[in-house]
Amino acid sequence: MNVLASIAILGLLIFFHEAGHFLAAISQGIRVNGFSIGFGPPLISKKIKDISYSLRLLPLGGYVSFPDDEKDNDISSKDPDLLKNRPVFQRAIVISAGVIANLLLAWIVLIGQAVFVGIPSQPEKGVIVMATQPNEPAFASGLLPGDQIIGINGVPLGKGKEAIMSLVKEIQASPGKELVFETENTTDHEIKAIRITPIESQGNGRIGAQLQPNIPKDLSPAKNLNDVLSHSNQQFYELLSKTIIGYKNLVTNFATTSKQLSGPVKIVEIGAQLSEQGGTGLILFAALVSINLAVLNSLPLPLLDGGQLTLLILEKIRGKPIPEKIQLAFMQSGFVLLVGLSVVLIIRDTSQLNLVQQFVNR
């Protein structure tokens, strides 16, 4: 049931992304001939007013198709309502609308949580381990997702972000040096010492663990609109900034950061685990993945919105469209790259399913 919930949320987020492109096009009177969720053979398909709506076999994305992409149609190539014949600014709106839709959805979801569910209480002492990476020091030491780190080398940690910053600073400053982590299991409150030796990564120590502040699961009602907006905006900014930093690190430190890449299998698994927290876990999953979809699609890579926007910017600079052969080669190379990467991640994540442990509600 948890897996189905995470798959449903992924599908919903993809729907909103593609709906952004779709609505941006039809609101400007641009011709659209298809709206699809998923790839491959259609499972359900219906044509309404010259637009084919379909749900397809592979739920790994979606697309909005335009008559411009078809060679055989009755529409004149000079039709002003074809996407390719519209000004660069209007086409840029259509291309960017998917990213904007995902960012807006994440923000609305977080506001909805604050209004209808509540706002988290103040953080308590220590840091919570959200996940550990296989074959990294934290995983090898026996540090488990859900463990609460309350001290390091005999020094108690504080609360909230300060606790995380203090812990990360100590880890980064100690490559090759053994550290003693004082941990408390959040289920049985057993306290034990775990020895971990950070490995070196670009001059800093690393243990391969994802951490978050120790914030109680109990939520309190928001007192006013200012509380709602303040908390939601802070959450949104933190998720967005961490996502951007993550992709930046992927470029600057690919060898290390690439181990943290997640494919569809891993994403669904994380969603299933977060759903065990109930509605709040699913809300966090929806907001996080929606922001990730927005940032990912903003990258200037072939087949992604950022890649198409890059071609559009070059067209504006040149004063004429990029030759079709170059555009085709650009898109085809992106297709091979993304499909190949997806296959590798699916195989890797599936093979590691038996290594994954619960990191919530232990």
C-alpha positions as CSV (number, residue, x, y, z in Angstrom):
1,M,0.0,0.0,0.0
2,N,2.9,2.3,0.8
3,V,4.5,1.6,-2.5
4,L,1.3,2.3,-4.4
5,A,0.9,5.6,-2.5
6,S,4.4,6.7,-3.5
7,I,3.9,5.6,-7.2
8,A,0.6,7.6,-7.2
9,I,2.3,10.7,-5.9
10,L,5.0,10.4,-8.5
11,G,2.4,10.1,-11.2
12,L,0.5,13.1,-9.8
13,L,3.7,15.2,-9.8
14,I,4.5,14.3,-13.4
15,F,0.9,15.2,-14.3
16,F,1.2,18.6,-12.8
17,H,4.5,19.2,-14.6
18,E,3.1,18.3,-18.0
19,A,-0.1,20.2,-17.2
20,G,2.0,23.3,-16.8
21,H,3.3,22.9,-20.3
22,F,-0.1,22.1,-21.6
23,L,-2.0,25.0,-20.0
24,A,0.8,27.5,-20.9
25,A,0.4,26.4,-24.6
26,I,-3.4,26.4,-24.9
27,S,-3.8,29.6,-22.9
28,Q,-1.8,31.3,-25.7
29,G,-3.7,29.7,-28.5
30,I,-0.8,27.4,-29.4
31,R,-1.8,24.1,-31.1
32,V,-1.4,21.0,-29.0
33,N,-2.2,17.5,-30.3
34,G,-1.2,15.2,-27.3
35,F,-1.0,15.0,-23.5
36,S,0.6,11.8,-22.2
37,I,1.6,10.5,-18.8
38,G,4.2,7.8,-19.1
39,F,6.0,6.4,-22.2
40,G,5.5,3.4,-24.4
41,P,2.2,1.8,-25.5
42,P,-1.0,3.5,-24.3
43,L,-3.0,1.8,-21.7
44,I,-5.9,4.3,-21.9
45,S,-6.3,6.8,-24.7
46,K,-9.1,9.3,-25.6
47,K,-9.2,12.0,-28.2
48,I,-11.1,15.2,-27.4
49,K,-11.2,18.2,-29.7
50,D,-8.2,17.1,-31.8
51,I,-6.1,16.5,-28.6
52,S,-5.2,12.9,-27.7
53,Y,-5.0,12.2,-23.9
54,S,-3.3,9.0,-22.9
55,L,-1.9,7.0,-19.9
56,R,1.0,4.9,-21.0
57,L,2.8,1.7,-19.8
58,L,6.0,3.1,-18.4
59,P,5.3,5.7,-15.7
60,L,8.8,7.3,-15.9
61,G,7.7,10.7,-17.2
62,G,5.3,12.3,-19.6
63,Y,5.1,14.7,-22.5
64,V,3.0,17.2,-24.3
65,S,3.2,16.8,-28.1
66,F,2.7,19.5,-30.7
67,P,1.8,19.3,-34.5
68,D,5.2,20.7,-35.1
69,D,6.7,17.3,-34.3
70,E,4.7,15.5,-37.0
71,K,5.6,15.5,-40.6
72,D,2.3,14.2,-41.9
73,N,-0.5,16.5,-41.0
74,D,-2.9,18.9,-42.7
75,I,-1.7,22.0,-41.0
76,S,0.4,24.5,-42.9
77,S,4.0,24.9,-41.8
78,K,3.3,28.6,-41.7
79,D,0.4,28.4,-39.4
80,P,0.9,31.1,-36.8
81,D,-0.6,28.9,-34.1
82,L,2.2,26.3,-34.4
83,L,4.6,26.5,-31.5
84,K,7.7,26.9,-33.7
85,N,6.1,30.0,-35.3
86,R,5.5,31.8,-32.1
87,P,7.9,34.4,-30.7
88,V,10.8,33.2,-28.6
89,F,9.2,34.7,-25.4
90,Q,6.0,32.7,-25.8
91,R,7.8,29.5,-26.5
92,A,10.0,30.1,-23.4
93,I,6.8,30.4,-21.3
94,V,5.6,27.0,-22.5
95,I,9.0,25.4,-21.9
96,S,9.4,26.9,-18.4
97,A,5.8,26.3,-17.3
98,G,6.5,22.7,-16.2
99,V,9.3,23.7,-13.8
100,I,7.1,26.6,-12.5
101,A,4.2,24.2,-11.9
102,N,6.3,21.8,-9.8
103,L,7.8,24.6,-7.7
104,L,4.3,26.1,-7.2
105,L,2.9,22.7,-6.3
106,A,5.6,22.1,-3.7
107,W,5.0,25.4,-2.1
108,I,1.2,24.9,-2.0
109,V,1.7,21.4,-0.5
110,L,3.8,22.8,2.3
111,I,1.3,25.6,3.0
112,G,-1.5,23.0,3.0
113,Q,0.4,21.0,5.6
114,A,0.9,24.0,7.8
115,V,-2.8,25.0,7.6
116,F,-4.5,21.7,7.8
117,V,-2.0,19.5,9.7
118,G,0.1,21.9,11.8
119,I,3.6,23.2,12.3
120,P,6.4,21.1,13.9
121,S,7.3,21.8,17.5
122,Q,10.7,23.2,18.4
123,P,13.6,20.8,17.8
124,E,14.9,18.6,20.6
125,K,18.5,17.6,21.4
126,G,20.6,15.7,18.9
127,V,20.5,14.8,15.3
128,I,18.4,12.1,13.6
129,V,20.0,9.7,11.0
130,M,17.7,9.7,7.9
131,A,19.6,7.2,5.8
132,T,23.1,5.7,5.4
133,Q,24.8,4.9,2.1
134,P,25.9,1.3,1.5
135,N,29.7,0.7,1.7
136,E,30.2,4.0,3.6
137,P,31.7,4.3,7.1
138,A,28.3,5.0,8.8
139,F,26.7,1.9,7.3
140,A,29.6,-0.3,8.1
141,S,29.7,0.9,11.7
142,G,26.2,-0.2,12.4
143,L,24.7,3.3,12.5
144,L,21.0,2.8,11.6
145,P,18.4,5.0,10.0
146,G,16.3,6.4,12.8
147,D,19.1,6.5,15.3
148,Q,19.5,9.7,17.3
149,I,23.0,11.1,17.6
150,I,23.2,13.0,20.9
151,G,26.9,13.5,21.3
152,I,30.3,13.1,19.7
153,N,33.6,12.4,21.5
154,G,31.9,12.9,24.8
155,V,30.6,16.4,23.9
156,P,26.7,16.7,23.8
157,L,25.2,18.1,20.6
158,G,22.8,21.0,20.8
159,K,19.5,21.3,19.0
160,G,18.2,21.9,15.5
161,K,20.5,23.2,12.7
162,E,23.3,24.1,15.2
163,A,23.5,20.4,16.2
164,I,23.9,19.3,12.6
165,M,26.4,22.0,11.8
166,S,28.5,21.1,14.8
167,L,28.4,17.4,13.9
168,V,29.2,17.9,10.2
169,K,32.0,20.3,11.1
170,E,33.6,17.7,13.4
171,I,33.2,14.9,10.8
172,Q,34.7,17.1,8.0
173,A,37.7,18.0,10.2
174,S,38.5,14.4,11.0
175,P,39.3,12.3,7.9
176,G,41.1,9.1,9.0
177,K,40.5,9.9,12.7
178,E,38.2,7.7,14.8
179,L,35.2,9.5,16.3
180,V,32.9,8.1,19.0
181,F,29.2,8.8,18.4
182,E,26.9,8.6,21.3
183,T,23.5,7.4,19.9
184,E,20.1,6.7,21.3
185,N,17.6,4.4,19.6
186,T,14.3,6.3,19.2
187,T,12.2,3.2,19.8
188,D,13.7,1.6,23.0
189,H,15.9,4.6,24.0
190,E,19.0,2.3,24.3
191,I,22.1,4.4,24.5
192,K,25.4,3.1,23.0
193,A,28.7,4.3,21.6
194,I,29.5,3.7,17.9
195,R,33.0,4.3,16.6
196,I,33.3,5.6,13.1
197,T,36.3,6.7,11.1
198,P,35.4,9.3,8.4
199,I,37.0,8.7,5.0
200,E,38.6,11.5,3.1
201,S,36.8,13.3,0.3
202,Q,38.4,16.4,-1.3
203,G,40.3,17.1,1.9
204,N,37.2,16.7,4.2
205,G,35.9,13.7,6.2
206,R,32.8,11.9,5.2
207,I,30.8,9.1,6.8
208,G,27.9,8.7,4.2
209,A,24.9,9.5,6.3
210,Q,21.9,11.8,5.7
211,L,21.0,13.8,8.8
212,Q,18.1,16.0,9.9
213,P,17.3,18.0,13.1
214,N,15.6,16.1,15.8
215,I,12.1,17.6,15.4
216,P,9.2,15.9,17.3
217,K,6.5,14.3,15.1
218,D,3.8,16.1,17.1
219,L,2.4,19.1,15.3
220,S,0.8,22.2,16.7
221,P,-1.8,24.3,14.9
222,A,-0.6,27.5,13.3
223,K,-1.6,30.6,15.2
224,N,-2.0,32.9,12.2
225,L,-1.2,33.4,8.5
226,N,2.2,34.8,9.3
227,D,3.2,31.5,11.1
228,V,1.9,29.5,8.1
229,L,3.8,31.5,5.5
230,S,7.0,31.9,7.6
231,H,7.2,28.1,8.2
232,S,6.2,27.1,4.7
233,N,8.6,29.5,3.0
234,Q,11.5,28.4,5.2
235,Q,10.8,24.7,4.4
236,F,10.5,25.5,0.7
237,Y,13.7,27.5,0.7
238,E,15.6,24.8,2.6
239,L,14.4,22.0,0.3
240,L,15.1,24.0,-2.8
241,S,18.6,25.1,-1.7
242,K,19.7,21.6,-0.6
243,T,18.5,20.2,-3.9
244,I,20.4,22.8,-5.9
245,I,23.5,22.2,-3.8
246,G,23.1,18.4,-4.4
247,Y,23.1,18.8,-8.2
248,K,26.0,21.3,-8.0
249,N,28.0,18.7,-6.0
250,L,27.1,16.2,-8.7
251,V,29.0,18.3,-11.2
252,T,31.9,19.3,-9.0
253,N,32.4,16.0,-7.3
254,F,30.8,13.4,-9.5
255,A,32.8,10.4,-8.3
256,T,31.5,10.7,-4.7
257,T,28.1,12.3,-5.2
258,S,27.1,9.9,-8.0
259,K,26.7,7.2,-5.4
260,Q,23.8,9.2,-4.0
261,L,21.9,9.3,-7.3
262,S,18.5,7.6,-7.0
263,G,16.6,5.9,-9.8
264,P,12.8,5.2,-10.0
265,V,13.1,2.1,-7.8
266,K,14.9,3.9,-5.0
267,I,12.6,6.9,-5.2
268,V,9.5,4.7,-4.8
269,E,11.2,2.9,-1.9
270,I,11.9,6.1,-0.1
271,G,8.4,7.3,-0.7
272,A,7.1,4.0,0.7
273,Q,9.2,4.4,3.8
274,L,8.2,8.1,4.3
275,S,4.5,7.1,3.9
276,E,4.8,5.0,7.1
277,Q,4.9,8.4,8.9
278,G,1.4,9.0,7.6
279,G,0.2,12.1,5.8
280,T,3.1,14.2,7.0
281,G,5.6,11.8,5.4
282,L,3.8,11.7,2.1
283,I,3.6,15.5,2.1
284,L,7.3,15.8,2.6
285,F,7.9,13.2,-0.1
286,A,5.6,15.1,-2.5
287,A,7.3,18.4,-1.9
288,L,10.8,17.0,-2.1
289,V,10.3,15.1,-5.3
290,S,8.3,18.0,-6.9
291,I,11.3,20.4,-6.2
292,N,13.7,17.8,-7.5
293,L,11.7,17.4,-10.7
294,A,11.8,21.2,-11.1
295,V,15.6,21.5,-10.5
296,L,16.4,18.5,-12.7
297,N,14.3,19.7,-15.6
298,S,16.0,23.1,-15.3
299,L,19.4,21.6,-16.2
300,P,20.7,22.4,-19.7
301,L,20.6,18.8,-20.8
302,P,19.1,17.3,-24.0
303,L,15.4,16.3,-23.7
304,L,15.0,18.3,-20.5
305,D,13.3,21.7,-20.3
306,G,16.6,23.4,-19.6
307,G,18.1,21.9,-22.7
308,Q,15.2,23.2,-24.9
309,L,15.5,26.6,-23.2
310,T,19.2,26.6,-24.0
311,L,18.5,26.1,-27.7
312,L,15.9,28.8,-27.5
313,I,18.4,31.3,-26.0
314,L,20.9,30.4,-28.7
315,E,18.2,31.0,-31.3
316,K,17.6,34.5,-29.8
317,I,21.3,35.3,-29.8
318,R,21.8,34.1,-33.4
319,G,18.6,35.7,-34.6
320,K,17.5,32.5,-36.3
321,P,16.7,28.9,-35.3
322,I,19.4,26.3,-34.7
323,P,19.7,24.0,-37.7
324,E,17.3,21.0,-37.4
325,K,20.2,18.5,-37.8
326,I,22.0,20.0,-34.8
327,Q,18.8,20.0,-32.7
328,L,18.0,16.4,-33.6
329,A,21.6,15.2,-32.7
330,F,21.3,17.1,-29.4
331,M,18.0,15.5,-28.5
332,Q,19.0,12.0,-29.6
333,S,22.2,12.1,-27.6
334,G,20.1,13.2,-24.6
335,F,17.7,10.3,-25.1
336,V,20.6,7.7,-25.1
337,L,22.1,9.3,-22.0
338,L,18.9,9.5,-19.9
339,V,17.7,6.1,-20.9
340,G,21.1,4.5,-20.2
341,L,21.3,6.3,-16.8
342,S,17.8,5.2,-15.9
343,V,18.6,1.6,-16.7
344,V,21.8,1.6,-14.7
345,L,20.1,3.2,-11.7
346,I,17.1,0.8,-11.8
347,I,19.5,-2.2,-11.9
348,R,21.7,-0.8,-9.1
349,D,18.8,0.2,-6.8
350,T,16.9,-3.1,-7.4
351,S,20.1,-5.0,-6.5
352,Q,20.4,-3.0,-3.2
353,L,16.8,-3.4,-2.0
354,N,17.9,-6.1,0.5
355,L,20.4,-3.6,2.0
356,V,17.9,-0.9,2.7
357,Q,16.6,-0.6,6.2
358,Q,13.7,1.3,7.7
359,F,14.8,4.8,8.6
360,V,11.5,6.1,10.1
361,N,9.3,4.8,12.9
362,R,12.0,2.4,14.3
